Each structure stands twice: as structure tokens, then as C-alpha cells.
Amino acid sequence: MLAAPTANRKSQAVNRKAPAPGVVSGVRPGSLADEAGIEPGDSVLSANGHVLRDVVDFQFYAADAEVEVHIRKANGLDDLVLFEKDIDEDLGLEFERATWDDVILCNNNCFFCFLKGLPKGMRKTLYTKDDDYRLSFLHGNFVTLTNLSEDDWARLDEQRLSPLNVSVHATGLDLRRHMLSNSNAPDVLDQLRRLGSLGVQAHTQIVLCPGVNDGEHLARSIRDLGELYPTVQTVSVVPVGASPKLEEWSLNRDGIPLVRPTPDYAREIVGILAPFQKEFRRRFGATIVQCSDEFYVTAGVPIPGAAAYDGFPQYENGIGMVRTMLQDWSSTKRRLRARTRPISLAGRSALIGTANLIAPTLAPVAREFSELTGADVRVQGATNTVFGERVNVSGLLCGKDYVEQLAAGDADIVILPRPSLDYFGEKFLDSMTIDEAEAALGKPIAFAALWSDVLDILEHGPRRPGRNEASNGAFWSQPIAN
């Protein structure tokens, strides 16, 4: 939520780079901005006299019933536009960037930082080491809170930017400072309590590094964070994702091996979390502790029911994706069986490409799908050759992996996971476009997140994907000018 504006505005922070005007990238047809003649390429300088630092400021100061916006047209002419509207009514503007005073960068040096393992050739914005609480509010990025100034805290108090996604990793101060390689990192529990006093809630995560923050440290962290409910809404426990480059870097610099979770280790983690989940549901009516899908699948244990995921707030963090897929397939089956005229997709075929980890879970569903519809649907897993085979989730597979490994054969179409594309639905992580992938495979490509999407594709044909419904990652997925 974004708090409604008040008459008493605090002064803006002065510890950041002076903001540039916010460049408009899109205007929603029929919106107030469209009616006012604002166009892509125009810039927004202020709202009700407030110089704007970012999209958050624009949303906040433009929420009043009467808003005067200073516009600089693409031709250089300035214009003041007065809007009279309902409180919180959206003006209908989209911007090229989320932040106009640059991005707040990370001041930590984590041995398990995924960015350190990025190979060359990815989109340039992926290499930016951000730790910006505004992007956490806007897009769901996880932040450590170690770089907040008092001006930032004043802004959080003023604008109530809630919820934030916070990377905790460990609640013990010494251990967390060790993991962040930051001897000045504040006590995150104190920071979370301070957020709570401001009315700001948090979704937290623990990136689990075997032998470092697991075992008794994990149990302590879960206990500490759970006791902060409802300020802390959820605690996700996810495995460290380490490429060969990151594994080598961590081992050589810190002597810490970033090993891949084994089935036994995954079962151990699931076993540690289960009693806390049961206790918190009894005490608070919420599961709070959320275990990564990767741990459940690796452990070979049943995926929890939908009620265990507290509304799926950490879906984009790999929490509840499998359950969502299975739930969708159950409802899709019911609709298929309830049709008065049975569906027949006989003669149509598709190859579903995905990561090796989830492929065995999808394969039996594909067989059932084929039996119900008459279509020939197969699943093939792909190994991540760009980040390394231990990085085993579909969202991090590159176009190169798909085109070099998938054997489409006689399939009419290749269906790939929507999370493999950027926010705009245009490119893979390695900047390969959909057109380039189609040319290499010699097949049309469609993208799906659910089995209902697969059914729609086979019934009505492929469509180019639009923007991701989830905002997470929008900033880092901006197209790059050639």
C-alpha cells in the first residue's frame, strides 16, 4: 500500500544524486494524462511543487484530488497541467526508469551474491548491484536495509512504503555481518521492529548456505522472525544459487563451498521448517515460514496445499509455483470434463521445454493432459550451461540452452516457461530474442506459466507474450538501446 498524502510534508532527502526529470515511456489511452496531451518522450519535473526523485514520489504527490504537474515537452517547452480527479486516481503515465536520482547501490560483499557468478554476455542491467528499498516496494526486489540513511527512514515514515522484501539470511548479528562481509551492518531485528513502528510490513528471505546459516542458526532465525509477526509477514527459506564462477570465487576468497542441496539435505531442511509452520499456524493463523519449491522437489516430499502459502506473496521467489501449477491443472481438468462437447486436439503436438529439476513433475501431468485432450504433449528438461548445471530453475535458463538442447522433432510448437523471458516478454537472459530462438529451433514458440495457458495455446494458437503480470524485475528487464 502507499499511504494517502497529508498536508504535512517532510523535507526530501539530500543524500542522493540530484534527480533528473522522469521521462514518460507510455500513456494509457483514455487516461487523464492522455486527455491532457502528455506524450511519450515528455518529462515530468514536479507534482504540486515537489521535485520528484522517482516513480514512488510521483505516485505519492500525485495522489491528491488536485494536482499541478510540471511537464517538459519533448520539444523543450514547459507546461503546467492541473488535474482535478478522485483521490488516488491514476493519471495513466508510465516511465522509462523507476528511479530518477540513480539507483541506491549495495554496500555489502556477500560471498554468495548471485551477481558475482554472472557470466559475460547477459543484459547490462543485470550486473547492477542494487540494494534500493524503493525498488523493493515497486518491483519486489529483495534488499538488506544496510544502507538506509535517516533521510530514508524519514521517507519511510512519511510515505509508508509497505510491504518491503528484506534479505535477512541470519538474525544473529555477528553471523549476518559475516555473510554480508559488512562489519557495520545494523541489527536487522531492530530495523524490522522500526519498520513495524512505522506501519511498514516485510516479507523476508533466508538464502541458505550449507554449513553457514543452517542448523541451529536457521532455527534461531525462524524463531526470531516469526516472533515479529505481523510486521514480518513471511520468511522464505531458499537454496543458494551458485554458478561455477561463484562457487570458485566463494571457495577461494572465503574458503566456503557453496554445495548443491542433496535430497537428504533438502529433507533435513523441510523437517526443520515443518514444526515452525505448524506452531505459527496454531498461534497466528498463518504459516509465515515458506519453504522453497526446490527443497520440496529435491527432497521428493509432497508439495503443501495452497492454504500453506499465505496467499502466495513470495511466488516470484520460487515459493508456491509448483502448487499453483498443480492447482491450475486440477481446475483445468474439471473444466475439460464438464464440457458438454468433449474437446479434441487430436493431431496437434507440443514440446514443453523446462528446467531439469521440474521436468519429472511436469511429465505425468503432460501425459494426463494428452489423454484428456488427444494432443501429443511431451516434456523435455534442459541443463543450464550458462550459469552451470546446479542452477536448476526455469527462470534462469537462457535462450542458448533451449535452442541447443531441445529436440522438437515433429512437434507443431515449442512451449517455454514465461519466467524465462524478461518483464516485457521480449528477450531471454542472454538477450536472445523470441524470433532468434524460433529461427534456431525451426518451430514457433509460445510461452506459458500454467497448464491452462498450454490448453489455450493448443486451442487458439500462440500469441506473443505481453508484460509480466508480476511487477518484480521490471526495472532490471528494461530493453537496452543498441
Secondary structure, 3 states (H helix, E strand, C coil): CCCCCCCCCCCCCCCCCCCCCEEEEEECCCCHHHHCCCCCCCEEEEECCEECCEHHHHHHHCCCCEEEEEEECCCCCEEEEEEECCCCCCCCEEECCCECCCCCECCCCCCCCHHHHCCCCCCHHHHCCECCHHHHHHHCCEECCCCCCHHHHHHHHHHCCCCEEEECCCCCHHHHHHHHCCCCCCCHHHHHHHHHHCCCCEEEEEEECCCCCCHHHHHHHHHHHHCCCCCEEEEEEEECCCCHHHHHHHHHHHCCCCCCCCHHHHHHHHHHHHHHHHHHHHHHCCCCEEECHHHHHHHCCCCCCHHHHCCCCCHHHCCCHHHHHHHHHHHHHHHHHHCCCCCCCCCCEEEEEEECCCHHHHHHHHHHHHHHHCCEEEEEEECCCCCCCCCCCHHHCCHHHHHHHCCCCCCCEEEEEHHHECCCCCEECCCCEHHHHHHHHCCCEEEECCHHHHHHHHHHCCCCCCCCCCCCCCHHHCCCCC
